[in-house]
Amino acid sequence: MESKKEKVETKIYGTFPMQRFLDTLSMIVSNKYNADITAKIVIPDEEQQQHQDKEAV
């Protein structure tokens, strides 16, 4: 007998609080390894991003 697999498509709408997620993940890992771990989101400005894009080419 052949089993048919159902294709599942996931769609996410809205925003995701990335900094809050990173803070929570950092806290969990910090507690597990008894270390001080932090994470910060850094969004480069447009000029810096264009410079990086040119170097990649």
N, C-alpha and C positions, 0 to 999 in steps of 0.2 A: 504494500500500500504506500502511496505517496502522500506525504503531508504537505499541505499548502501553508506557506507562511504569509501572514497578513502584513502588508507594508504599512508602517506607522510613520506619519509625518508630524513633526513637532513644530509648532509655531509659537513664538513668544511676542507678545505685544506690550508696550509700555516701556518703562525705564527700570534700570537695575541699579540699586545703590552700591556701586562698586567699592567705594571707600569703606563703607560699613562692613561689607563682606571681607575685605582685606584686614580690617581691624579685628574682626571676629576670628578669622583664620590665624592671624598673628598671635592672638591671645591663646588659642588652643595649642599651637605649636610651641609657644613660649612656656606654657605650663607643662607640656609633655617633656620638653628637653631642659627645663630649668634654665632658660636663657631669656634675654631681652630682645625680642624680634619686633620690628616695626616695618610697615609698608606704606608708601605714599604714592599717590597717583600724580604724575608730572605730565602736563600737556604742553608740548613745545609750542612756541609762538609760530605764526605762519611763515615768517622769514627763515627761521631756523629749519623748519620742515622742508621748505623749498630747497635750501642748501643741501640737506641730507638726500633729497630726491635726486638732485643733480649729481652728487657723488656716487649714487647707486648705479647710474647709467654708464 
